[in-house]
Amino acid sequence: MLTLPATLLLTESRLYVSDPSGSDSPLTHWPLGALERVVCRRHLLRDVGLEIQFRRGSGADGGK
């Protein structure tokens, strides 16, 4: 599992993740069809994270 502070942008066709440090690196993005599920994670009744799982074979899972 990878833990990153980030900014998410959701459009009708893609999920974008930007680096909050303001670096000049390009946005990371995936097509919505690659998403398997998205789960809000909680601790002590507070939203503390977002878990994003990708479909196998979609190219977004690192080729596993």
PQR file of N, CA, C, O and H, with PARSE charges and radii, in Angstrom:
ATOM      1  N   MET A   1       0.847  -1.165   0.000 -0.4000 1.5000
ATOM      2  CA  MET A   1       0.000   0.000   0.000 -0.0000 2.0000
ATOM      3  C   MET A   1       0.895   1.230   0.000  0.5500 1.7000
ATOM      4  O   MET A   1       1.916   1.275   0.687 -0.5500 1.4000
ATOM      5  N   LEU A   2       0.501   2.210  -0.770 -0.4000 1.5000
ATOM      6  CA  LEU A   2       1.253   3.443  -0.896 -0.0000 2.0000
ATOM      7  C   LEU A   2       0.484   4.563  -0.215  0.5500 1.7000
ATOM      8  O   LEU A   2      -0.709   4.730  -0.470 -0.5500 1.4000
ATOM      9  H   LEU A   2      -0.329   2.174  -1.327  0.4000 1.0000
ATOM     10  N   THR A   3       1.134   5.328   0.638 -0.4000 1.5000
ATOM     11  CA  THR A   3       0.493   6.434   1.344 -0.0000 2.0000
ATOM     12  C   THR A   3       1.079   7.745   0.844  0.5500 1.7000
ATOM     13  O   THR A   3       2.280   7.986   0.968 -0.5500 1.4000
ATOM     14  H   THR A   3       2.103   5.192   0.844  0.4000 1.0000
ATOM     15  N   LEU A   4       0.228   8.586   0.283 -0.4000 1.5000
ATOM     16  CA  LEU A   4       0.673   9.860  -0.274 -0.0000 2.0000
ATOM     17  C   LEU A   4      -0.316  10.967   0.057  0.5500 1.7000
ATOM     18  O   LEU A   4      -1.522  10.761  -0.077 -0.5500 1.4000
ATOM     19  H   LEU A   4      -0.748   8.391   0.183  0.4000 1.0000
ATOM     20  N   PRO A   5       0.154  12.132   0.484 -0.5600 1.5000
ATOM     21  CA  PRO A   5      -0.740  13.283   0.508  0.2800 2.0000
ATOM     22  C   PRO A   5      -0.834  13.780  -0.929  0.5500 1.7000
ATOM     23  O   PRO A   5       0.191  13.936  -1.592 -0.5500 1.4000
ATOM     24  N   ALA A   6      -2.033  14.029  -1.416 -0.4000 1.5000
ATOM     25  CA  ALA A   6      -2.200  14.425  -2.812 -0.0000 2.0000
ATOM     26  C   ALA A   6      -3.517  15.161  -2.997  0.5500 1.7000
ATOM     27  O   ALA A   6      -4.373  15.172  -2.113 -0.5500 1.4000
ATOM     28  H   ALA A   6      -2.866  13.902  -0.877  0.4000 1.0000
ATOM     29  N   THR A   7      -3.659  15.768  -4.157 -0.4000 1.5000
ATOM     30  CA  THR A   7      -4.904  16.412  -4.555 -0.0000 2.0000
ATOM     31  C   THR A   7      -5.506  15.589  -5.681  0.5500 1.7000
ATOM     32  O   THR A   7      -4.825  15.272  -6.656 -0.5500 1.4000
ATOM     33  H   THR A   7      -2.963  15.759  -4.875  0.4000 1.0000
ATOM     34  N   LEU A   8      -6.786  15.242  -5.549 -0.4000 1.5000
ATOM     35  CA  LEU A   8      -7.473  14.450  -6.563 -0.0000 2.0000
ATOM     36  C   LEU A   8      -8.399  15.325  -7.379  0.5500 1.7000
ATOM     37  O   LEU A   8      -9.019  16.251  -6.854 -0.5500 1.4000
ATOM     38  H   LEU A   8      -7.339  15.499  -4.757  0.4000 1.0000
ATOM     39  N   LEU A   9      -8.491  15.030  -8.664 -0.4000 1.5000
ATOM     40  CA  LEU A   9      -9.433  15.695  -9.557 -0.0000 2.0000
ATOM     41  C   LEU A   9     -10.139  14.607 -10.342  0.5500 1.7000
ATOM     42  O   LEU A   9      -9.495  13.778 -10.985 -0.5500 1.4000
ATOM     43  H   LEU A   9      -7.988  14.278  -9.090  0.4000 1.0000
ATOM     44  N   LEU A  10     -11.458  14.609 -10.290 -0.4000 1.5000
ATOM     45  CA  LEU A  10     -12.251  13.599 -10.977 -0.0000 2.0000
ATOM     46  C   LEU A  10     -13.034  14.267 -12.093  0.5500 1.7000
ATOM     47  O   LEU A  10     -13.779  15.215 -11.850 -0.5500 1.4000
ATOM     48  H   LEU A  10     -11.981  15.283  -9.768  0.4000 1.0000
ATOM     49  N   THR A  11     -12.868  13.776 -13.326 -0.4000 1.5000
ATOM     50  CA  THR A  11     -13.641  14.276 -14.462 -0.0000 2.0000
ATOM     51  C   THR A  11     -14.573  13.165 -14.921  0.5500 1.7000
ATOM     52  O   THR A  11     -14.631  12.107 -14.294 -0.5500 1.4000
ATOM     53  H   THR A  11     -12.262  13.006 -13.524  0.4000 1.0000
ATOM     54  N   GLU A  12     -15.295  13.391 -15.998 -0.4000 1.5000
ATOM     55  CA  GLU A  12     -16.216  12.374 -16.505 -0.0000 2.0000
ATOM     56  C   GLU A  12     -15.496  11.155 -17.053  0.5500 1.7000
ATOM     57  O   GLU A  12     -16.095  10.086 -17.172 -0.5500 1.4000
ATOM     58  H   GLU A  12     -15.248  14.251 -16.507  0.4000 1.0000
ATOM     59  N   SER A  13     -14.217  11.297 -17.390 -0.4000 1.5000
ATOM     60  CA  SER A  13     -13.520  10.178 -18.009 -0.0000 2.0000
ATOM     61  C   SER A  13     -12.230   9.744 -17.305  0.5500 1.7000
ATOM     62  O   SER A  13     -11.732   8.651 -17.570 -0.5500 1.4000
ATOM     63  H   SER A  13     -13.730  12.165 -17.293  0.4000 1.0000
ATOM     64  N   ARG A  14     -11.676  10.581 -16.408 -0.4000 1.5000
ATOM     65  CA  ARG A  14     -10.377  10.265 -15.813 -0.0000 2.0000
ATOM     66  C   ARG A  14     -10.299  10.677 -14.350  0.5500 1.7000
ATOM     67  O   ARG A  14     -11.034  11.549 -13.887 -0.5500 1.4000
ATOM     68  H   ARG A  14     -12.081  11.470 -16.192  0.4000 1.0000
ATOM     69  N   LEU A  15      -9.385  10.024 -13.636 -0.4000 1.5000
ATOM     70  CA  LEU A  15      -9.010  10.385 -12.267 -0.0000 2.0000
ATOM     71  C   LEU A  15      -7.587  10.921 -12.327  0.5500 1.7000
ATOM     72  O   LEU A  15      -6.682  10.235 -12.803 -0.5500 1.4000
ATOM     73  H   LEU A  15      -8.788   9.316 -14.012  0.4000 1.0000
ATOM     74  N   TYR A  16      -7.386  12.143 -11.847 -0.4000 1.5000
ATOM     75  CA  TYR A  16      -6.073  12.777 -11.849 -0.0000 2.0000
ATOM     76  C   TYR A  16      -5.584  12.926 -10.416  0.5500 1.7000
ATOM     77  O   TYR A  16      -6.377  13.197  -9.514 -0.5500 1.4000
ATOM     78  H   TYR A  16      -8.121  12.700 -11.460  0.4000 1.0000
ATOM     79  N   VAL A  17      -4.280  12.751 -10.201 -0.4000 1.5000
ATOM     80  CA  VAL A  17      -3.662  12.938  -8.893 -0.0000 2.0000
ATOM     81  C   VAL A  17      -2.485  13.885  -9.085  0.5500 1.7000
ATOM     82  O   VAL A  17      -1.613  13.647  -9.921 -0.5500 1.4000
ATOM     83  H   VAL A  17      -3.637  12.531 -10.934  0.4000 1.0000
ATOM     84  N   SER A  18      -2.468  14.966  -8.299 -0.4000 1.5000
ATOM     85  CA  SER A  18      -1.355  15.907  -8.408 -0.0000 2.0000
ATOM     86  C   SER A  18      -0.542  15.901  -7.124  0.5500 1.7000
ATOM     87  O   SER A  18      -1.057  15.631  -6.039 -0.5500 1.4000
ATOM     88  H   SER A  18      -3.177  15.159  -7.620  0.4000 1.0000
ATOM     89  N   ASP A  19       0.720  16.203  -7.274 -0.4000 1.5000
ATOM     90  CA  ASP A  19       1.656  16.274  -6.165 -0.0000 2.0000
ATOM     91  C   ASP A  19       1.432  17.593  -5.425  0.5500 1.7000
ATOM     92  O   ASP A  19       1.536  18.653  -6.042 -0.5500 1.4000
ATOM     93  H   ASP A  19       1.138  16.422  -8.156  0.4000 1.0000
ATOM     94  N   PRO A  20       1.128  17.568  -4.125 -0.5600 1.5000
ATOM     95  CA  PRO A  20       0.839  18.806  -3.396  0.2800 2.0000
ATOM     96  C   PRO A  20       2.058  19.693  -3.168  0.5500 1.7000
ATOM     97  O   PRO A  20       1.915  20.836  -2.732 -0.5500 1.4000
ATOM     98  N   SER A  21       3.251  19.185  -3.454 -0.4000 1.5000
ATOM     99  CA  SER A  21       4.453  19.984  -3.220 -0.0000 2.0000
ATOM    100  C   SER A  21       4.611  21.097  -4.242  0.5500 1.7000
ATOM    101  O   SER A  21       5.470  21.964  -4.088 -0.5500 1.4000
ATOM    102  H   SER A  21       3.367  18.257  -3.807  0.4000 1.0000
ATOM    103  N   GLY A  22       3.782  21.080  -5.293 -0.4000 1.5000
ATOM    104  CA  GLY A  22       3.859  22.126  -6.300 -0.0000 2.0000
ATOM    105  C   GLY A  22       4.987  21.926  -7.285  0.5500 1.7000
ATOM    106  O   GLY A  22       5.369  22.861  -7.989 -0.5500 1.4000
ATOM    107  H   GLY A  22       3.084  20.375  -5.419  0.4000 1.0000
ATOM    108  N   SER A  23       5.525  20.722  -7.348 -0.4000 1.5000
ATOM    109  CA  SER A  23       6.623  20.463  -8.283 -0.0000 2.0000
ATOM    110  C   SER A  23       6.100  20.530  -9.715  0.5500 1.7000
ATOM    111  O   SER A  23       4.892  20.531  -9.947 -0.5500 1.4000
ATOM    112  H   SER A  23       5.215  19.962  -6.777  0.4000 1.0000
ATOM    113  N   ASP A  24       7.013  20.585 -10.658 -0.4000 1.5000
ATOM    114  CA  ASP A  24       6.644  20.682 -12.064 -0.0000 2.0000
ATOM    115  C   ASP A  24       6.352  19.323 -12.694  0.5500 1.7000
ATOM    116  O   ASP A  24       6.212  19.223 -13.912 -0.5500 1.4000
ATOM    117  H   ASP A  24       7.995  20.584 -10.469  0.4000 1.0000
ATOM    118  N   SER A  25       6.260  18.285 -11.879 -0.4000 1.5000
ATOM    119  CA  SER A  25       5.992  16.958 -12.429 -0.0000 2.0000
ATOM    120  C   SER A  25       4.568  16.909 -12.983  0.5500 1.7000
ATOM    121  O   SER A  25       3.670  17.561 -12.449 -0.5500 1.4000
ATOM    122  H   SER A  25       6.374  18.366 -10.888  0.4000 1.0000
ATOM    123  N   PRO A  26       4.362  16.138 -14.052 -0.5600 1.5000
ATOM    124  CA  PRO A  26       3.026  16.055 -14.654  0.2800 2.0000
ATOM    125  C   PRO A  26       2.049  15.334 -13.732  0.5500 1.7000
ATOM    126  O   PRO A  26       2.453  14.600 -12.830 -0.5500 1.4000
ATOM    127  N   LEU A  27       0.773  15.550 -13.969 -0.4000 1.5000
ATOM    128  CA  LEU A  27      -0.264  14.861 -13.216 -0.0000 2.0000
ATOM    129  C   LEU A  27      -0.234  13.375 -13.557  0.5500 1.7000
ATOM    130  O   LEU A  27       0.028  12.995 -14.698 -0.5500 1.4000
ATOM    131  H   LEU A  27       0.444  16.146 -14.702  0.4000 1.0000
ATOM    132  N   THR A  28      -0.503  12.553 -12.570 -0.4000 1.5000
ATOM    133  CA  THR A  28      -0.705  11.133 -12.811 -0.0000 2.0000
ATOM    134  C   THR A  28      -2.181  10.950 -13.068  0.5500 1.7000
ATOM    135  O   THR A  28      -3.003  11.545 -12.371 -0.5500 1.4000
ATOM    136  H   THR A  28      -0.716  12.862 -11.643  0.4000 1.0000
ATOM    137  N   HIS A  29      -2.545  10.136 -14.060 -0.4000 1.5000
ATOM    138  CA  HIS A  29      -3.958   9.986 -14.376 -0.0000 2.0000
ATOM    139  C   HIS A  29      -4.274   8.572 -14.840  0.5500 1.7000
ATOM    140  O   HIS A  29      -3.413   7.862 -15.359 -0.5500 1.4000
ATOM    141  H   HIS A  29      -1.877   9.653 -14.626  0.4000 1.0000
ATOM    142  N   TRP A  30      -5.533   8.178 -14.639 -0.4000 1.5000
ATOM    143  CA  TRP A  30      -6.032   6.870 -15.036 -0.0000 2.0000
ATOM    144  C   TRP A  30      -7.430   7.036 -15.616  0.5500 1.7000
ATOM    145  O   TRP A  30      -8.170   7.917 -15.181 -0.5500 1.4000
ATOM    146  H   TRP A  30      -6.232   8.754 -14.217  0.4000 1.0000
ATOM    147  N   PRO A  31      -7.811   6.209 -16.589 -0.5600 1.5000
ATOM    148  CA  PRO A  31      -9.193   6.228 -17.071  0.2800 2.0000
ATOM    149  C   PRO A  31     -10.119   5.657 -15.987  0.5500 1.7000
ATOM    150  O   PRO A  31      -9.719   4.774 -15.228 -0.5500 1.4000
ATOM    151  N   LEU A  32     -11.345   6.160 -15.920 -0.4000 1.5000
ATOM    152  CA  LEU A  32     -12.270   5.672 -14.893 -0.0000 2.0000
ATOM    153  C   LEU A  32     -12.574   4.189 -15.055  0.5500 1.7000
ATOM    154  O   LEU A  32     -12.877   3.510 -14.074 -0.5500 1.4000
ATOM    155  H   LEU A  32     -11.670   6.877 -16.537  0.4000 1.0000
ATOM    156  N   GLY A  33     -12.497   3.680 -16.283 -0.4000 1.5000
ATOM    157  CA  GLY A  33     -12.740   2.259 -16.514 -0.0000 2.0000
ATOM    158  C   GLY A  33     -11.715   1.359 -15.846  0.5500 1.7000
ATOM    159  O   GLY A  33     -11.957   0.164 -15.682 -0.5500 1.4000
ATOM    160  H   GLY A  33     -12.252   4.232 -17.080  0.4000 1.0000
ATOM    161  N   ALA A  34     -10.563   1.920 -15.454 -0.4000 1.5000
ATOM    162  CA  ALA A  34      -9.518   1.136 -14.786 -0.0000 2.0000
ATOM    163  C   ALA A  34      -9.796   0.962 -13.292  0.5500 1.7000
ATOM    164  O   ALA A  34      -9.161   0.133 -12.640 -0.5500 1.4000
ATOM    165  H   ALA A  34     -10.366   2.891 -15.587  0.4000 1.0000
ATOM    166  N   LEU A  35     -10.737   1.733 -12.746 -0.4000 1.5000
ATOM    167  CA  LEU A  35     -11.028   1.655 -11.313 -0.0000 2.0000
ATOM    168  C   LEU A  35     -11.901   0.451 -10.997  0.5500 1.7000
ATOM    169  O   LEU A  35     -12.914   0.212 -11.654 -0.5500 1.4000
ATOM    170  H   LEU A  35     -11.253   2.407 -13.275  0.4000 1.0000
ATOM    171  N   GLU A  36     -11.502  -0.291  -9.999 -0.4000 1.5000
ATOM    172  CA  GLU A  36     -12.299  -1.417  -9.501 -0.0000 2.0000
ATOM    173  C   GLU A  36     -13.230  -0.925  -8.393  0.5500 1.7000
ATOM    174  O   GLU A  36     -14.431  -1.196  -8.407 -0.5500 1.4000
ATOM    175  H   GLU A  36     -10.679  -0.097  -9.465  0.4000 1.0000
ATOM    176  N   ARG A  37     -12.649  -0.194  -7.428 -0.4000 1.5000
ATOM    177  CA  ARG A  37     -13.445   0.364  -6.338 -0.0000 2.0000
ATOM    178  C   ARG A  37     -12.669   1.469  -5.634  0.5500 1.7000
ATOM    179  O   ARG A  37     -11.442   1.546  -5.706 -0.5500 1.4000
ATOM    180  H   ARG A  37     -11.673   0.025  -7.417  0.4000 1.0000
ATOM    181  N   VAL A  38     -13.424   2.317  -4.955 -0.4000 1.5000
ATOM    182  CA  VAL A  38     -12.856   3.392  -4.154 -0.0000 2.0000
ATOM    183  C   VAL A  38     -13.513   3.317  -2.784  0.5500 1.7000
ATOM    184  O   VAL A  38     -14.740   3.296  -2.681 -0.5500 1.4000
ATOM    185  H   VAL A  38     -14.421   2.254  -4.896  0.4000 1.0000
ATOM    186  N   VAL A  39     -12.697   3.276  -1.723 -0.4000 1.5000
ATOM    187  CA  VAL A  39     -13.213   3.114  -0.364 -0.0000 2.0000
ATOM    188  C   VAL A  39     -12.681   4.235   0.511  0.5500 1.7000
ATOM    189  O   VAL A  39     -11.482   4.515   0.514 -0.5500 1.4000
ATOM    190  H   VAL A  39     -11.701   3.293  -1.807  0.4000 1.0000
ATOM    191  N   CYS A  40     -13.569   4.874   1.250 -0.4000 1.5000
ATOM    192  CA  CYS A  40     -13.175   5.889   2.223 -0.0000 2.0000
ATOM    193  C   CYS A  40     -12.731   5.169   3.494  0.5500 1.7000
ATOM    194  O   CYS A  40     -13.464   4.330   4.018 -0.5500 1.4000
ATOM    195  H   CYS A  40     -14.543   4.647   1.248  0.4000 1.0000
ATOM    196  N   ARG A  41     -11.552   5.486   3.986 -0.4000 1.5000
ATOM    197  CA  ARG A  41     -11.040   4.864   5.207 -0.0000 2.0000
ATOM    198  C   ARG A  41     -11.240   5.799   6.381  0.5500 1.7000
ATOM    199  O   ARG A  41     -11.026   7.007   6.273 -0.5500 1.4000
ATOM    200  H   ARG A  41     -10.956   6.167   3.560  0.4000 1.0000
ATOM    201  N   ARG A  42     -11.657   5.223   7.518 -0.4000 1.5000
ATOM    202  CA  ARG A  42     -11.966   6.023   8.699 -0.0000 2.0000
ATOM    203  C   ARG A  42     -11.192   5.521   9.909  0.5500 1.7000
ATOM    204  O   ARG A  42     -10.839   4.345  10.006 -0.5500 1.4000
ATOM    205  H   ARG A  42     -11.831   4.242   7.605  0.4000 1.0000
ATOM    206  N   HIS A  43     -10.941   6.449  10.829 -0.4000 1.5000
ATOM    207  CA  HIS A  43     -10.324   6.134  12.114 -0.0000 2.0000
ATOM    208  C   HIS A  43     -10.949   7.062  13.142  0.5500 1.7000
ATOM    209  O   HIS A  43     -10.957   8.279  12.963 -0.5500 1.4000
ATOM    210  H   HIS A  43     -11.229   7.404  10.750  0.4000 1.0000
ATOM    211  N   LEU A  44     -11.473   6.489  14.217 -0.4000 1.5000
ATOM    212  CA  LEU A  44     -12.156   7.265  15.260 -0.0000 2.0000
ATOM    213  C   LEU A  44     -13.251   8.150  14.675  0.5500 1.7000
ATOM    214  O   LEU A  44     -13.395   9.316  15.042 -0.5500 1.4000
ATOM    215  H   LEU A  44     -11.467   5.499  14.363  0.4000 1.0000
ATOM    216  N   LEU A  45     -14.028   7.560  13.744 -0.4000 1.5000
ATOM    217  CA  LEU A  45     -15.172   8.215  13.100 -0.0000 2.0000
ATOM    218  C   LEU A  45     -14.790   9.424  12.250  0.5500 1.7000
ATOM    219  O   LEU A  45     -15.635  10.266  11.948 -0.5500 1.4000
ATOM    220  H   LEU A  45     -13.911   6.612  13.445  0.4000 1.0000
ATOM    221  N   ARG A  46     -13.525   9.506  11.867 -0.4000 1.5000
ATOM    222  CA  ARG A  46     -13.072  10.604  10.998 -0.0000 2.0000
ATOM    223  C   ARG A  46     -12.561  10.026   9.689  0.5500 1.7000
ATOM    224  O   ARG A  46     -11.885   8.997   9.687 -0.5500 1.4000
ATOM    225  H   ARG A  46     -12.839   8.822  12.112  0.4000 1.0000
ATOM    226  N   ASP A  47     -12.878  10.675   8.577 -0.4000 1.5000
ATOM    227  CA  ASP A  47     -12.346  10.273   7.283 -0.0000 2.0000
ATOM    228  C   ASP A  47     -10.860  10.598   7.263  0.5500 1.7000
ATOM    229  O   ASP A  47     -10.471  11.753   7.434 -0.5500 1.4000
ATOM    230  H   ASP A  47     -13.428  11.511   8.578  0.4000 1.0000
ATOM    231  N   VAL A  48     -10.034   9.583   7.055 -0.4000 1.5000
ATOM    232  CA  VAL A  48      -8.589   9.801   7.097 -0.0000 2.0000
ATOM    233  C   VAL A  48      -7.882   9.377   5.814  0.5500 1.7000
ATOM    234  O   VAL A  48      -6.692   9.649   5.655 -0.5500 1.4000
ATOM    235  H   VAL A  48     -10.350   8.645   6.916  0.4000 1.0000
ATOM    236  N   GLY A  49      -8.581   8.723   4.903 -0.4000 1.5000
ATOM    237  CA  GLY A  49      -7.903   8.283   3.699 -0.0000 2.0000
ATOM    238  C   GLY A  49      -8.866   7.797   2.645  0.5500 1.7000
ATOM    239  O   GLY A  49     -10.060   7.626   2.891 -0.5500 1.4000
ATOM    240  H   GLY A  49      -9.548   8.503   5.032  0.4000 1.0000
ATOM    241  N   LEU A  50      -8.321   7.581   1.468 -0.4000 1.5000
ATOM    242  CA  LEU A  50      -9.083   7.082   0.340 -0.0000 2.0000
ATOM    243  C   LEU A  50      -8.276   5.947  -0.273  0.5500 1.7000
ATOM    244  O   LEU A  50      -7.129   6.142  -0.674 -0.5500 1.4000
ATOM    245  H   LEU A  50      -7.351   7.721   1.268  0.4000 1.0000
ATOM    246  N   GLU A  51      -8.868   4.776  -0.343 -0.4000 1.5000
ATOM    247  CA  GLU A  51      -8.192   3.617  -0.932 -0.0000 2.0000
ATOM    248  C   GLU A  51      -8.743   3.421  -2.336  0.5500 1.7000
ATOM    249  O   GLU A  51      -9.953   3.296  -2.527 -0.5500 1.4000
ATOM    250  H   GLU A  51      -9.799   4.617  -0.017  0.4000 1.0000
ATOM    251  N   ILE A  52      -7.849   3.394  -3.311 -0.4000 1.5000
ATOM    252  CA  ILE A  52      -8.243   3.258  -4.709 -0.0000 2.0000
ATOM    253  C   ILE A  52      -7.683   1.948  -5.228  0.5500 1.7000
ATOM    254  O   ILE A  52      -6.474   1.722  -5.173 -0.5500 1.4000
ATOM    255  H   ILE A  52      -6.866   3.496  -3.155  0.4000 1.0000
ATOM    256  N   GLN A  53      -8.561   1.078  -5.736 -0.4000 1.5000
ATOM    257  CA  GLN A  53      -8.130  -0.215  -6.243 -0.0000 2.0000
ATOM    258  C   GLN A  53      -8.436  -0.263  -7.744  0.5500 1.7000
ATOM    259  O   GLN A  53      -9.523   0.117  -8.179 -0.5500 1.4000
ATOM    260  H   GLN A  53      -9.543   1.262  -5.780  0.4000 1.0000
ATOM    261  N   PHE A  54      -7.461  -0.737  -8.525 -0.4000 1.5000
ATOM    262  CA  PHE A  54      -7.597  -0.786  -9.969 -0.0000 2.0000
ATOM    263  C   PHE A  54      -7.873  -2.207 -10.443  0.5500 1.7000
ATOM    264  O   PHE A  54      -7.514  -3.173  -9.770 -0.5500 1.4000
ATOM    265  H   PHE A  54      -6.579  -1.046  -8.172  0.4000 1.0000
ATOM    266  N   ARG A  55      -8.510  -2.331 -11.598 -0.4000 1.5000
ATOM    267  CA  ARG A  55      -8.791  -3.650 -12.201 -0.0000 2.0000
ATOM    268  C   ARG A  55      -7.486  -4.285 -12.671  0.5500 1.7000
ATOM    269  O   ARG A  55      -6.584  -3.593 -13.143 -0.5500 1.4000
ATOM    270  H   ARG A  55      -8.802  -1.546 -12.144  0.4000 1.0000
ATOM    271  N   ARG A  56      -7.395  -5.586 -12.539 -0.4000 1.5000
ATOM    272  CA  ARG A  56      -6.234  -6.313 -13.059 -0.0000 2.0000
ATOM    273  C   ARG A  56      -6.266  -6.245 -14.586  0.5500 1.7000
ATOM    274  O   ARG A  56      -7.326  -6.343 -15.205 -0.5500 1.4000
ATOM    275  H   ARG A  56      -8.127  -6.148 -12.155  0.4000 1.0000
ATOM    276  N   GLY A  57      -5.090  -6.076 -15.176 -0.4000 1.5000
ATOM    277  CA  GLY A  57      -4.992  -6.039 -16.624 -0.0000 2.0000
ATOM    278  C   GLY A  57      -5.347  -4.701 -17.243  0.5500 1.7000
ATOM    279  O   GLY A  57      -5.348  -4.570 -18.467 -0.5500 1.4000
ATOM    280  H   GLY A  57      -4.229  -5.996 -14.674  0.4000 1.0000
ATOM    281  N   SER A  58      -5.648  -3.703 -16.421 -0.4000 1.5000
ATOM    282  CA  SER A  58      -6.031  -2.392 -16.959 -0.0000 2.0000
ATOM    283  C   SER A  58      -4.818  -1.531 -17.275  0.5500 1.7000
ATOM    284  O   SER A  58      -4.951  -0.465 -17.875 -0.5500 1.4000
ATOM    285  H   SER A  58      -5.647  -3.809 -15.427  0.4000 1.0000
ATOM    286  N   GLY A  59      -3.624  -1.991 -16.871 -0.4000 1.5000
ATOM    287  CA  GLY A  59      -2.424  -1.194 -17.066 -0.0000 2.0000
ATOM    288  C   GLY A  59      -2.156  -0.278 -15.894  0.5500 1.7000
ATOM    289  O   GLY A  59      -1.039   0.219 -15.753 -0.5500 1.4000
ATOM    290  H   GLY A  59      -3.516  -2.858 -16.384  0.4000 1.0000
ATOM    291  N   ALA A  60      -3.143  -0.037 -15.047 -0.4000 1.5000
ATOM    292  CA  ALA A  60      -2.994   0.844 -13.898 -0.0000 2.0000
ATOM    293  C   ALA A  60      -2.492   0.091 -12.676  0.5500 1.7000
ATOM    294  O   ALA A  60      -2.131   0.710 -11.675 -0.5500 1.4000
ATOM    295  H   ALA A  60      -4.050  -0.440 -15.161  0.4000 1.0000
ATOM    296  N   ASP A  61      -2.463  -1.233 -12.742 -0.4000 1.5000
ATOM    297  CA  ASP A  61      -2.069  -2.032 -11.589 -0.0000 2.0000
ATOM    298  C   ASP A  61      -0.606  -2.447 -11.630  0.5500 1.7000
ATOM    299  O   ASP A  61      -0.191  -3.337 -10.887 -0.5500 1.4000
ATOM    300  H   ASP A  61      -2.756  -1.736 -13.555  0.4000 1.0000
ATOM    301  N   GLY A  62       0.167  -1.815 -12.484 -0.4000 1.5000
ATOM    302  CA  GLY A  62       1.589  -2.143 -12.547 -0.0000 2.0000
ATOM    303  C   GLY A  62       1.879  -3.416 -13.330  0.5500 1.7000
ATOM    304  O   GLY A  62       2.975  -3.970 -13.239 -0.5500 1.4000
ATOM    305  H   GLY A  62      -0.171  -1.093 -13.087  0.4000 1.0000
ATOM    306  N   GLY A  63       0.888  -3.882 -14.106 -0.4000 1.5000
ATOM    307  CA  GLY A  63       1.107  -5.053 -14.945 -0.0000 2.0000
ATOM    308  C   GLY A  63       0.983  -6.376 -14.228  0.5500 1.7000
ATOM    309  O   GLY A  63       1.419  -7.397 -14.759 -0.5500 1.4000
ATOM    310  H   GLY A  63      -0.002  -3.432 -14.179  0.4000 1.0000
ATOM    311  N   LYS A  64       0.406  -6.397 -13.045 -0.4000 1.5000
ATOM    312  CA  LYS A  64       0.261  -7.636 -12.273 -0.0000 2.0000
ATOM    313  C   LYS A  64      -0.966  -8.398 -12.702  0.5500 1.7000
ATOM    314  O   LYS A  64      -1.249  -9.467 -12.161 -0.5500 1.4000
ATOM    315  H   LYS A  64       0.051  -5.567 -12.614  0.4000 1.0000
TER
END
